[in-house]
Amino acid sequence: MSRLLYLDGACGISGDMAVAALLDLGADRAKLDAALAPLAREGLAYAVSRKTSHGLAGCDFDVRLPGRPHPAGGHHHHEHRNLADVAHVLAHLPMSEGARTLAERAFRIVAEAEAKAHGRPVEDIHFHEVGALDSIADIVGAAVLFDDLRLDGCVVTRLCEGSGTVTCAHGELPVPVPATLNVAQAHAIALELTAVRGERVTPTGIALAAALRTHTALPAPFVVERVGVGLGKRDFGAPNALRALIIRDDGPGEGQIVAVEANLDDCTGEVMAAAAERLLALGARDVCFVPCLMKKGRPAYILKALADAPRVPALTQALFRETTTIGVRTYPVARTVMARRPVTLATPIGDIAAKRCEGAGVVRVYPECDSVRAAAQAAGLPLPEAFALAQAAAREHHD
């Protein structure tokens, strides 16, 4: 079973709409407040409220900068920060490593798009949109809130854009603006142009979609657990809202995850064990060590982790920080998994937790080791005898 975020791009996406939608899904407001608190010294303030947009109710995340009004359809004034300045800011904000990595990725995506639009190297350009406090609040807020929800990935199928022109810091630009088009091209985000006049997909919004996305299609079928609605500030004559859904795929699945691995020939067992624990804490689905031979006949291990795409940057960084490796490989891995559900086995030494797995015409029931161990200790039995009782009950449950 996997739980995914689905960003419904039927009405476009912006940074503030993404933050509001994630808050509406139930992500922790306190974590958002803690992450953004240091920016109050620069004058950042924001309000979270309930509003409606053409009859659609939702959450509004409104960033307020002193002396810088942003009327509906307009833009904040933006400071001239470069990407290194933004990285410095992120390094000093209190958030998890996973959230920080996601925010850095989103900033890098929009920075590269802006640099391409201006025909200059990323390191040499000052980004109005990237450097502004409101953009930092939007990207950091979305990263912190997505990380708090502890989901397995994100689905983005397409984003609906408007038409016409928009006035920004660089003058009047056609919609989609160049930075938005560059992100769409670089990250294969499908755009659908509509007759709505105005910018429905902002560079910050599409950068967040690109940074979060792990799936390009919805599972079929799926169960909707929660729905969140984030409202924008502009009036297009129709709802200006981003719907975000938490969906669950309960069936046997075929999907793609990412393998992250490194060869280790000069690490102690203690270091490797600690690295494996760190990768699991960062969201790896599984971690294992595979014996191998490296150059000069040295015995070594391949440390391999399996993870959803959003976790890969954090896992890669952890491998470099927690081990002696100087190279990390990543590649997509296709997988097929059985549907699983918890069951309880009645045994002579009490109830034992187990999982029932079904798929491809095969049914297996596996007693949970911790539950068997606890029952064995309570009954004063050796663990092998307790396992034999649990396995006998599992066979009866299977039949």
C-alpha positions as CSV (number, residue, x, y, z in Angstrom):
1,M,0.0,0.0,0.0
2,S,1.4,3.4,-1.0
3,R,0.1,6.9,0.0
4,L,0.7,9.6,-2.6
5,L,0.1,13.3,-3.0
6,Y,-1.9,14.2,-6.1
7,L,-1.6,17.8,-7.2
8,D,-4.6,18.5,-9.4
9,G,-3.4,21.1,-11.9
10,A,-6.8,21.8,-13.5
11,C,-6.6,25.5,-12.3
12,G,-2.9,25.9,-12.3
13,I,-0.4,26.2,-9.4
14,S,1.5,28.8,-7.5
15,G,3.8,28.7,-4.5
16,D,1.3,30.2,-2.0
17,M,-1.5,27.9,-3.4
18,A,0.7,24.8,-2.8
19,V,1.4,25.9,0.8
20,A,-2.3,26.5,1.5
21,A,-3.4,23.2,0.0
22,L,-0.9,21.2,2.1
23,L,-2.1,23.1,5.2
24,D,-5.6,22.2,4.3
25,L,-4.6,18.6,4.0
26,G,-3.6,18.6,7.7
27,A,0.1,19.2,7.6
28,D,1.5,20.7,10.8
29,R,1.2,24.5,11.0
30,A,3.6,24.6,13.9
31,K,6.4,23.2,11.8
32,L,5.7,25.8,9.1
33,D,5.8,28.6,11.8
34,A,9.1,27.2,13.3
35,A,10.8,27.0,9.9
36,L,9.8,30.5,8.8
37,A,10.3,32.2,12.3
38,P,13.9,33.4,11.6
39,L,12.7,35.3,8.5
40,A,10.6,37.6,10.7
41,R,13.7,39.6,11.4
42,E,13.7,40.6,7.7
43,G,10.1,41.6,7.9
44,L,8.3,38.4,6.8
45,A,4.8,38.0,8.1
46,Y,1.9,35.8,6.8
47,A,-1.6,34.9,7.6
48,V,-3.5,31.7,7.2
49,S,-7.3,31.9,6.7
50,R,-10.4,30.3,5.2
51,K,-11.8,32.0,2.0
52,T,-13.8,31.2,-1.1
53,S,-13.0,31.6,-4.8
54,H,-16.0,31.7,-7.0
55,G,-17.9,29.4,-4.6
56,L,-15.0,27.0,-3.9
57,A,-13.9,27.1,-0.2
58,G,-10.3,26.6,0.8
59,C,-7.2,27.8,2.7
60,D,-5.4,31.0,1.9
61,F,-1.7,31.5,2.7
62,D,-1.0,35.2,2.5
63,V,2.6,36.4,2.8
64,R,2.9,40.0,3.9
65,L,6.0,42.2,3.4
66,P,6.1,45.7,5.0
67,G,5.7,48.4,2.5
68,R,5.3,46.0,-0.5
69,P,1.6,45.6,-1.4
70,H,0.6,42.9,-3.8
71,P,-2.8,43.6,-5.3
72,A,-4.7,40.8,-6.9
73,G,-3.1,40.1,-10.3
74,G,0.1,42.0,-9.3
75,H,3.5,40.9,-7.9
76,H,5.6,41.6,-4.9
77,H,8.7,43.6,-5.2
78,H,11.6,41.1,-5.2
79,E,15.0,41.5,-3.6
80,H,18.1,40.7,-5.6
81,R,19.4,37.5,-4.1
82,N,21.4,34.9,-6.0
83,L,21.3,31.2,-5.5
84,A,24.2,31.1,-3.1
85,D,22.4,33.7,-0.9
86,V,19.3,31.5,-0.9
87,A,21.4,28.5,0.0
88,H,22.8,30.4,3.0
89,V,19.3,31.3,4.1
90,L,18.1,27.7,3.9
91,A,21.1,26.4,5.8
92,H,20.0,28.5,8.8
93,L,16.3,27.7,8.9
94,P,15.1,25.0,11.4
95,M,13.7,22.1,9.3
96,S,14.4,18.5,8.6
97,E,17.1,17.4,6.3
98,G,14.5,16.0,3.9
99,A,12.6,19.3,3.7
100,R,15.8,21.3,3.3
101,T,16.9,19.0,0.4
102,L,13.5,19.4,-1.3
103,A,13.6,23.2,-0.9
104,E,17.1,23.3,-2.4
105,R,16.0,21.2,-5.3
106,A,13.0,23.5,-6.0
107,F,15.2,26.6,-5.9
108,R,17.7,25.0,-8.2
109,I,15.0,24.2,-10.7
110,V,13.6,27.7,-10.8
111,A,17.0,29.3,-10.8
112,E,18.2,27.2,-13.8
113,A,15.0,28.2,-15.6
114,E,15.5,31.9,-14.9
115,A,19.2,31.7,-15.9
116,K,18.2,30.1,-19.2
117,A,15.6,32.8,-19.8
118,H,18.2,35.5,-19.3
119,G,21.0,33.8,-21.1
120,R,23.4,33.9,-18.2
121,P,25.0,31.3,-15.9
122,V,23.2,30.3,-12.8
123,E,26.0,31.5,-10.6
124,D,26.2,35.0,-12.2
125,I,22.6,36.0,-12.2
126,H,20.5,37.7,-9.5
127,F,17.1,36.2,-9.3
128,H,14.2,38.5,-8.5
129,E,11.7,35.7,-8.1
130,V,14.1,33.3,-6.4
131,G,15.6,35.7,-4.0
132,A,12.4,37.3,-2.6
133,L,11.2,36.5,0.9
134,D,7.8,35.5,-0.4
135,S,9.3,32.9,-2.7
136,I,11.5,31.6,0.1
137,A,8.4,31.4,2.3
138,D,6.4,29.5,-0.4
139,I,9.1,27.0,-1.3
140,V,10.3,26.4,2.3
141,G,6.7,26.2,3.5
142,A,5.7,23.6,0.8
143,A,8.9,21.5,1.5
144,V,8.3,21.5,5.2
145,L,4.6,20.6,5.0
146,F,5.1,17.9,2.3
147,D,7.9,16.3,4.5
148,D,5.6,16.4,7.5
149,L,2.9,14.4,5.7
150,R,5.3,11.5,5.3
151,L,3.9,10.4,1.9
152,D,5.5,7.9,-0.6
153,G,5.5,10.2,-3.5
154,C,3.6,12.8,-5.6
155,V,1.5,12.5,-8.8
156,V,1.5,15.4,-11.3
157,T,-0.3,14.6,-14.5
158,R,-0.5,18.0,-16.1
159,L,-0.9,21.7,-15.2
160,C,-3.4,24.0,-16.9
161,E,-2.0,27.4,-17.9
162,G,-3.8,30.6,-19.0
163,S,-3.1,32.9,-22.0
164,G,-2.4,36.5,-22.9
165,T,0.4,38.5,-21.2
166,V,1.5,39.3,-17.6
167,T,3.4,42.2,-16.2
168,C,6.4,41.3,-14.0
169,A,9.8,42.6,-12.9
170,H,11.1,42.2,-16.5
171,G,8.2,44.0,-18.1
172,E,5.3,42.5,-20.1
173,L,5.8,38.8,-20.9
174,P,3.7,36.3,-22.8
175,V,1.9,33.5,-20.9
176,P,3.4,31.0,-20.1
177,V,6.3,33.1,-19.0
178,P,9.8,32.0,-20.2
179,A,10.9,30.5,-16.8
180,T,7.7,28.5,-16.6
181,L,8.2,27.1,-20.1
182,N,11.9,26.3,-19.3
183,V,10.8,24.2,-16.2
184,A,8.2,22.5,-18.2
185,Q,10.7,21.6,-20.9
186,A,13.5,20.5,-18.6
187,H,11.3,18.3,-16.4
188,A,8.8,17.1,-18.9
189,I,5.8,18.7,-17.1
190,A,2.8,18.6,-19.4
191,L,1.1,22.0,-19.9
192,E,-2.5,22.4,-21.1
193,L,-3.2,26.0,-22.4
194,T,-6.7,27.4,-21.6
195,A,-8.7,30.4,-22.7
196,V,-8.4,31.9,-19.2
197,R,-6.6,35.3,-19.4
198,G,-3.6,35.5,-17.1
199,E,-0.8,33.5,-15.5
200,R,-2.2,30.4,-13.8
201,V,1.1,28.6,-13.5
202,T,3.9,30.5,-11.9
203,P,7.7,29.6,-12.0
204,T,7.6,28.9,-8.3
205,G,4.5,26.7,-8.6
206,I,5.8,24.6,-11.5
207,A,9.2,24.3,-9.8
208,L,7.5,22.8,-6.8
209,A,5.6,20.4,-9.0
210,A,8.8,19.3,-10.7
211,A,10.7,18.9,-7.4
212,L,7.8,16.9,-5.8
213,R,6.7,14.7,-8.7
214,T,7.5,11.0,-8.6
215,H,4.6,9.8,-10.8
216,T,3.1,11.1,-14.0
217,A,-0.1,9.0,-13.9
218,L,-2.6,8.2,-11.2
219,P,-2.9,4.6,-10.0
220,A,-6.1,2.9,-11.1
221,P,-8.0,2.5,-8.9
222,F,-7.2,4.6,-5.9
223,V,-8.8,5.6,-2.6
224,V,-9.0,9.3,-1.6
225,E,-8.0,9.8,2.0
226,R,-8.1,13.6,2.2
227,V,-8.7,16.6,0.1
228,G,-7.0,20.0,0.5
229,V,-7.8,23.2,-1.4
230,G,-5.3,26.1,-1.6
231,L,-6.6,29.4,-2.9
232,G,-4.7,32.0,-5.0
233,K,-4.9,35.8,-5.0
234,R,-6.0,36.5,-8.6
235,D,-9.5,36.7,-10.0
236,F,-9.7,34.9,-13.4
237,G,-13.5,34.8,-13.4
238,A,-13.3,31.2,-12.3
239,P,-12.0,29.4,-9.2
240,N,-8.3,30.1,-8.6
241,A,-7.4,27.1,-6.6
242,L,-5.1,24.1,-6.3
243,R,-6.6,20.9,-5.1
244,A,-4.3,18.5,-3.4
245,L,-5.4,14.9,-2.6
246,I,-3.8,12.2,-0.4
247,I,-4.6,9.0,-2.3
248,R,-4.0,5.4,-1.4
249,D,-3.2,2.6,-3.8
250,D,-4.4,-0.6,-2.0
251,G,-4.0,-3.1,-4.8
252,P,-1.0,-5.1,-6.0
253,G,1.2,-2.6,-7.6
254,E,3.6,-2.2,-10.5
255,G,5.6,1.0,-10.2
256,Q,9.0,2.5,-10.3
257,I,11.3,3.5,-7.5
258,V,14.9,4.4,-7.4
259,A,18.0,2.4,-6.4
260,V,20.7,4.4,-4.6
261,E,24.0,2.6,-4.1
262,A,27.7,3.0,-3.4
263,N,30.7,0.6,-3.2
264,L,32.5,0.6,0.2
265,D,35.9,-1.1,0.7
266,D,37.3,1.1,3.5
267,C,34.3,1.4,5.9
268,T,34.1,-0.4,9.3
269,G,31.1,-2.5,10.1
270,E,30.1,0.1,12.7
271,V,30.1,2.9,10.1
272,M,28.1,0.8,7.6
273,A,25.5,-0.1,10.2
274,A,25.1,3.5,11.2
275,A,24.8,4.6,7.6
276,A,22.0,2.0,7.0
277,E,20.1,3.3,10.0
278,R,20.5,6.9,8.7
279,L,19.1,6.0,5.3
280,L,16.1,4.2,6.8
281,A,15.5,7.3,9.0
282,L,15.5,9.5,5.9
283,G,12.8,7.4,4.2
284,A,14.5,4.6,2.4
285,R,12.1,1.7,1.8
286,D,14.9,-0.9,2.2
287,V,18.6,-1.0,2.8
288,C,20.9,-4.0,2.2
289,F,24.6,-4.8,1.8
290,V,25.8,-7.0,-1.1
291,P,29.4,-8.5,-1.0
292,C,31.5,-7.7,-4.0
293,L,35.2,-7.4,-5.2
294,M,36.7,-4.1,-6.1
295,K,39.9,-3.1,-7.7
296,K,43.1,-4.9,-6.6
297,G,40.9,-7.8,-5.4
298,R,39.7,-6.0,-2.3
299,P,36.6,-7.5,-0.7
300,A,34.0,-4.9,-0.3
301,Y,30.2,-4.3,0.0
302,I,27.7,-2.5,-2.2
303,L,25.3,-0.5,0.1
304,K,22.0,-0.4,-1.8
305,A,18.9,1.6,-0.8
306,L,15.5,1.6,-2.5
307,A,13.5,4.8,-2.2
308,D,10.9,7.0,-3.8
309,A,12.3,9.7,-6.0
310,P,11.8,12.7,-3.6
311,R,14.0,10.9,-1.0
312,V,17.0,10.4,-3.4
313,P,18.8,13.8,-2.9
314,A,18.7,13.4,0.9
315,L,19.9,9.7,0.7
316,T,22.7,10.7,-1.7
317,Q,23.9,13.4,0.6
318,A,23.8,11.0,3.6
319,L,25.9,8.4,1.8
320,F,28.6,11.0,1.2
321,R,28.4,12.3,4.7
322,E,28.1,9.1,6.6
323,T,30.4,6.8,4.6
324,T,33.8,6.9,2.9
325,T,32.4,6.6,-0.6
326,I,33.3,9.1,-3.3
327,G,30.7,8.0,-5.8
328,V,26.9,7.3,-5.6
329,R,24.9,5.6,-8.4
330,T,21.1,6.1,-8.9
331,Y,18.9,4.4,-11.4
332,P,15.1,3.6,-11.7
333,V,13.9,0.1,-10.7
334,A,10.6,-1.4,-11.8
335,R,8.9,-3.5,-9.2
336,T,5.8,-5.5,-8.6
337,V,4.5,-5.9,-5.1
338,M,1.9,-8.1,-3.5
339,A,-1.1,-6.6,-1.8
340,R,-0.6,-6.8,2.0
341,R,-2.9,-6.5,5.0
342,P,-2.4,-7.3,8.7
343,V,-4.0,-10.4,10.2
344,T,-4.0,-12.0,13.7
345,L,-3.1,-15.6,14.2
346,A,-4.6,-17.6,17.1
347,T,-1.9,-19.9,18.7
348,P,-1.6,-21.9,21.9
349,I,0.6,-19.2,23.3
350,G,-1.7,-16.3,22.4
351,D,-2.5,-14.1,19.5
352,I,0.4,-13.3,17.1
353,A,0.4,-10.5,14.5
354,A,1.1,-11.4,10.9
355,K,0.8,-10.1,7.4
356,R,-1.2,-11.7,4.6
357,C,0.3,-11.1,1.1
358,E,-1.6,-11.8,-2.1
359,G,-0.7,-11.4,-5.8
360,A,-0.3,-13.3,-9.0
361,G,-2.5,-16.1,-7.7
362,V,-0.1,-16.6,-4.7
363,V,-1.2,-16.2,-1.0
364,R,1.4,-16.1,1.9
365,V,0.9,-15.4,5.6
366,Y,4.0,-14.3,7.5
367,P,4.1,-14.2,11.3
368,E,5.7,-10.9,12.5
369,C,9.0,-11.7,14.3
370,D,8.6,-9.2,17.1
371,S,5.2,-10.5,17.9
372,V,6.4,-14.1,18.0
373,R,9.3,-13.2,20.2
374,A,7.1,-11.4,22.7
375,A,4.7,-14.4,22.8
376,A,7.7,-16.8,23.3
377,Q,9.0,-14.8,26.2
378,A,5.6,-14.6,27.8
379,A,5.1,-18.3,27.5
380,G,8.7,-19.3,28.4
381,L,9.2,-21.1,25.1
382,P,12.3,-21.1,23.0
383,L,11.9,-18.9,19.9
384,P,12.1,-21.7,17.4
385,E,9.2,-23.6,19.1
386,A,7.1,-20.4,19.1
387,F,7.8,-19.8,15.4
388,A,6.7,-23.4,14.7
389,L,3.4,-22.7,16.4
390,A,3.0,-19.4,14.6
391,Q,3.8,-21.0,11.2
392,A,1.2,-23.8,11.8
393,A,-1.4,-21.1,12.5
394,A,-0.3,-19.3,9.4
395,R,-0.9,-22.4,7.3
396,E,-4.4,-22.8,8.7
397,H,-5.1,-19.1,8.0
398,H,-3.8,-19.5,4.5
399,D,-6.1,-22.5,3.9
